[in-house]
């Protein structure tokens, strides 16, 4: 294509994008009346207590930030279809991270490219001079992805841009000097996570560059300098590194301070496709180091990717949200109006168990307000015995119990004999999820396989098992979030039966066994 052709093509793209922008501006939020209340957020497989977009495609959470009583959730969004396309930043807000309100699209593609993943900060000291001392701005830092340059085979198709808001995220203005970081010659150069660095009294930015992390520094969010790298020879490298995050946590048992680095990878996760690994180490203000030898995973299930944490939270809580899908089949899951949901928000903490640092992720206490207890019991089963429990709708439920048993099966079933099997195997020291017969699975060959999670560091004695089951997902938390699995499900009918089987040689006790209904948030 000659220069005239390129300019014509770019102009055409901009016209289309501006048209989309105008349409999005005109679109009003859905009006809920008595007539359509039963239909809104009630489609087949529509999550009832997880965030999902009203319609169209969603992937990575972006720009997680708390400001003036509002939790902002931005996300990768394509408003024209239920498959991936030119990326925008969708937007939702919440006062409690449980009930969400949809907001207009925050950021649209422009001449620099699509709006890929990034982060947002409150520029408290107005270092950027984009606001004022009295009204500091919210500043979003994101990746520009130039699809035309990539298609032409160019290497430098990703750069970093800035936008700011002076009305707590209601409207956004792109910085006129974009991009603020050009491409240094890296093919996959993206996903900036920015945070205030107390050691340097300046801003730090994490960027991934193909197979490693880069750390950059800035005094004003607009002028950046690379200061260090990490990871070329450490961690999992089965695919491209994406969506970095890094933060300090205090170890519960010892009181020591350690830094945790999150890196998503696709492919290369332990159960195929996408996943998020973590490193525990130290950060001196410029360089992250870790002597960790083994690869550690935030979540061993197939469907928790690109998760990052909130900036500026009350009490400095480290709150995590992930995209509840997997690039192996994300564009093929059997929904029609929308596609994808987010995980439940989880609080992260760090524990030292049997001499090993363990990143704990566990649902926020706020979610307890949605629970209405329906059944409670203490269940005792002899070796080889089985007990069945019926419940109106296990696909909008929380199940929890305490046990010291390491050998049992939990099987959810519906009237069409679709079944989801969860199994703990004490001999092999692993937990299994088998969704091969869980419902609709034939949309992709990678969906129905057995998922395995090693539980080799699970302490002796009693531990909690907690399950959250929504219409199209299950989240499993063992020992208060020491071991976690997240998995999508697409049963054609709700599960109404739960079979508990003792697969061990000794008596099985499930203490304080409780089933609760989870109220919908829509």
Buried (B, 14 or more C-beta within 10 A) or exposed (E): EEEEEEEEEEEEBEEEBEEBBEEBEEEEEEEEEEEEEEEBBEEBBBBBBBBBBBBBBBBBBBBBBBBEEEBBBBBBBBBBEBEBBBBBBBBBBBEEBBBBEBBBBBBBBBEBBBBBBBBBBBBEEBBBEBBEEEEBBBBBBBBBBBBBBBEEEEEBBBBBBBBBBBEBBEEBEBBEEBBBBEBEEBBBBBBBBBBBBEEBEBBBBBBBBBBBBBBBBBBBBBEBEBBBBBBEEBBBBBBBBBBBBBBBBEBEEEEEEBBBBBBBBBBBBBBBBBBBBBBBBEBEBBEBBBEBEEBBBBBBBBBBBBBBBBBBBEEEEBBBBBBBBBBBBBBEBBBEBBBBBBBBBBBBBBBBBEEEBBBBBBBBEBBEEBBEEBBEBEBEBEEEEEBEBEBEBBBBBBBBBBBEBBBBBBBBBBEEEBBBBBBBBBEBBBBBBBBEBBBBBEBBEBBBBEBBBBBEBBEEEBBBBBBBBBBBBBBBBBBBBBBBBBBBBBBEBBBBBBBBBBBBEEEBBBBBBBBBBBEBBB
